[in-house]
Amino acid sequence: MALNNSVIGGQLAINNISNRVIIIQVFISMFLCINFFLITTFFMKDIFYTTMRYILFAITLLSDSLFLLITNVLLILSYFSFTIQVWLCVIIYIVLSVYTFVTPVTLTAMTLERYVAICIPLRHAELCQTQRALHFILIIHGLSSVPCIVILSIFFASAITSFYTQSRICAVEMFIFHRWQGHLRSAISQLFFLIMSITIVFSYVQIMKVAKAASGENKKSTWKGLSTVVLHGFQLLLCLIQLWCPFIEAAVLQIDFMLFINVRYFNYITFILAPRCLSPLIYGLRDEMFVNALKYYALCGLYKKHSTACSFIRF
């Protein structure tokens, strides 16, 4: 009887995990479709890819899409207990580690762009000109690569050659050989969190000062910029909490395995999926120009057969 109850309990747990994986597939498919439409819209109008804030927005969309795609593949591989050779996992980890930080670093850059536009508008055209976009992209990816370089440098120094040909379930834990490496990884994440938080708070305070002194249309525009900074801060907070999730999960795993599964699922939904879904909301749906572009291309795509008016619209 006890054996039957144990088997039934195990089967229910497996079914529960399967349902969660299916739900995640639905969410990720939906988010990737939305991001694909937004990225397509970005490249359809020259005003978008010649304006710095929209370029930064496109970087977050591309980064989020790649991040969701890779994490979803790893989730499926983990669910089916599919192993891959360590050298391939290293390549996946490099990409995933870099793009884990690309989004929060880009959000910080977007906050600074709003700060320059509102607080020192006379220098905005100079500092945020399109010709500097490639430099900003390289700086963002360079900063985002620092944690990956540190972790992998220690890993390459510690791992023996035969380790790279072993087959394992790909997870970040395989790169941590010693407890101090985990502490170092945590310290780097917290340093990034501190620097980005200071930048967000500084920008918020400065924009708040300008908002209080502004009047008329300038006041409305300034307060909209302020609300954008607040949303960036919230999105950044969720992204950076994600960096602490592995340490929380490792502690929970020592207590109870099913609790570990539940906590990991909650963390994945709340701190991985949710922040990546806020970018379309913050810019894709709140920005009037981008919303008009979305409506234009969506309606022309849906009703092209019923109306020829779309082909004559210029906006």
N, C-alpha and C positions, 0 to 999 in steps of 0.2 A: 504493500500500500504506500509506504513512504517512497519506494522507488518510483511508483507510478506518478505520485505527486511531484517528485523531482523532475521526471521526464516532461510532464505537462508544463511545469513552471519554466523549464528550459525552452520548450517549444514556444510558449507565450513570449518569452524574452526575445527569441529569434524573430518571431512575427512582428513584435513591437519595433525592433531595430530595422526590419525590412520596410515597414510602413514609414518610418522616419527617413530612410534613404530615399524612398519614392517621393515623399513630400519635398525633400531637399532638391531632387531632380526637377520637380515642377517649378519651384521657386527660382532655381538657377537658370533654367531654360527661359523663364519669363524675363528675368533681369538681363540676360544676355541679348535677348531680342530687343528689349528697350534700349540697351546701350548701343546695339548695332544700328538702330534707327537714328539715335542721337548722333553717333559718329558719322553716319551717312549725311545727315543734315548739316553737320559741321563742314564737311568737304564740299557741299553743294553751293554755299554762298561765300564769296571771297571776303566779305566783311568779317566772317568768323575766323578764318585762318590767317587774317592779317591784323587781328586784334589780340593783344597779349592775354587778356583774361579768358578769352575763349580758347586760346591755345592751351593755357594751363588746364582749363576745363576738359579739353580733349585728352590731355595727358592722363587725367584721373580716370576718364572713361576707358581708355585703352589699358591702363594699369589695372583697374578693377576687373575688366573683362578677362584679361590674362590670368590674374590672380584667382578669380572664381573658377576659371576653366581648369587650372592646374590643381587647386585644392579639391575640386570635384573629382578629378581623375584619381587623386590619392585616396579620397574617401572611398571610391568604388573599389580600388585595389585593396584597401584595408578591409573592406566589408567581405570581399571574397578571399581574403588571406593570400593574395597573389604576391609572390616575391619577385624582386628584380635584383640585378647585380648592383653592388654598392657604387661602382663608378657611374652608372646611369643615375642612381639616386643623388649622387653628388651634383650632377648637371642640373637635375630638377631642383635640388635645394638652392643652388646658386640663383636660378631665375626666381624662385619663390621667395627667397630671403630678400633679394633686391626689391622686388615689387611689393613686399610687405611694408617696406618703408617709403616707397615712391609716393604712394597716395598721401600719407600724413605729411611728408616733406612738401609735396605739391600744394596741399591745403594751406600749409604755412606760407608758402610763396604767394598763393592767391590772397591770403589775408594781408600780406605786405603790399600787394598790388592795390588792394582797396585802400589801405592806409595812405599810400603815395597819391592815389587818385583824389582822395578827399582832403587830406591834411596838407599836402604839398603839390597841388594840381599843376603849378607852373613847371614842375620838373617831371611830371608824369610822362609826357610825350618823349622826353629824352631818356628816362630810365627804362621805360617799358616799350620801346620801339620794337617793331617786328624783327628787325635785323639781329636783335639780341636773343631771340627766341631759342636758337640752337645752343647758345651759351648757357641759358637758364636750364634747358633740358639736360645738358651735360653736367651742370652743377648739381641738379636734383638727383640724377642717377649716380653721380660720384659720391655724394653724401649718403645716399641710400645703400651704397656698396660697402661702406665702412664696417658695419656689424658682420656682414658676410665674410669680408676679408679677414677680420680678426678671428672669427670662429674657425674658418677653414684653414687658416695658417697654423693654428694649434692642432687641428685635426690631421693635417698632412704631416706635421712633425711627430705625431703620436702613433698614427696608423702604420701597420706593416704592409708590405706590398701585396701579400696574399689576401689581405682583408678586402681589397677592391673587387676581387673576383667572386666573393661570397654572395649568395643570394639571400636577401632579407626583405621584410616588409618595410617599405620606404617610410621613415619617420625621422623627425629632427633629433630624436633622442639617440640615434645611432652615432651622431657626431660628438656626443658628450661622453668622454671616457672618465673624467674625474669630476667630483662635486664642485670644485672651484671653477671649472669651465662653465657650469650652470650659473654660478654666482657672477662670473664675468659677463655672461650673456645678459643676465638680469641687470647688471650695472650699466651696460651700454644702452639697453632699452630705456632705463630710467633717466639716463643722461639726455637721450633724445627727447623723452617726455618733458623733462624740465626745460630744455631750451625752447621747444615748440610752445609749451605753455606760457613761458615768459613772453615770447613773441606775440602770441594771441592776446594776452592780457594787456601788453603795452599798446598794441594796435587798437584794442577796444577802448582803452582809456583815452587815447589821443582822438579817436573818432568821436567819442562821447563829448569831449570838450568842443569840438567843431560843431557837432549837432546842436548843442545848447546855444551856441553863438549864431548859428545860421538862421535864415528867415526865408519864407516863401518856398519856391521850388527847390532852392538849395537845401532847405531844412528837410523836405520830403525825401530828396535824393540821399542826403546824409543819413537819415534814420533808416532808409532801406539798406544802405551800405552797412550800417551798424548791425541790423538784424542778420545780414549775410555773414558778418564776422561771428556773431553768436552761434549761428548754425554750423559754421566751419569749426568753431570751438567744440560744439557737441559731437560733431562727426569725428573730429580729431581725438576727442576723449575716448570714444568707442574703439577707434582704430588702435589707440595706444594701450587700452585695457587688454586688447587682444594679445599684446606682447607679454602680458603677465599670465595669460591663461595656461600655458604649459606648466608653470610652476604650481598653480592652483590644482591642476589636474593630477600632477605627480603626487601631491600631498593627499588628495582624495583617493587615489589608487591604492594607497597604503591602508585605507580604512575599509572600503567596500568596492568591488568591481562594478556592480550594477549602478551604484551611486556615481562612480567614475564615468560610466557610459552616459548617464543622464546629464551630468555636469558638462561633459564634452559636447553633447548635443546642444545644450542651452548656450554654451559659449560660441559654438559655430553659428547658430542662428543670430544671437544677439551682437556678438563682437566681430564676426567675419562677414556674414551676409548683410546685416542691417546697415553698417557704415557704407558699404559699397552701393547701397540702394538710395542713399541720401543725395549723392551727387546729381542724379537726374532731377530730384525734387528741388534742390537749392538753386541750380542754374537752369536746367532744362525746362522747369515749369514756372519758376519765379521771374525769369528774365523775359521781358516783354518781346524783345526782338527775336529771341530764340523760340518762344512760343508761337509767334506769328509764322516763323519759318516752318516749324513742325506742323502747324495747321495747314499751311499752304501745300507742302509736299504730301501730307497724309490725305488731304481731300482730293488732290489731283491724282493720287495713286488709286483711291477708292472709287472715285466717280468719273474717271477719265472716259469711260464708255458712254456715260449718261450726259456729260456736258463738255463742251469744247471751250468753255469760258476760261478754264484754268490755264490754257496755253497762252492766253492773252494777258494774264495777270502779271503785273510787275510790282514788286513791293520791296 
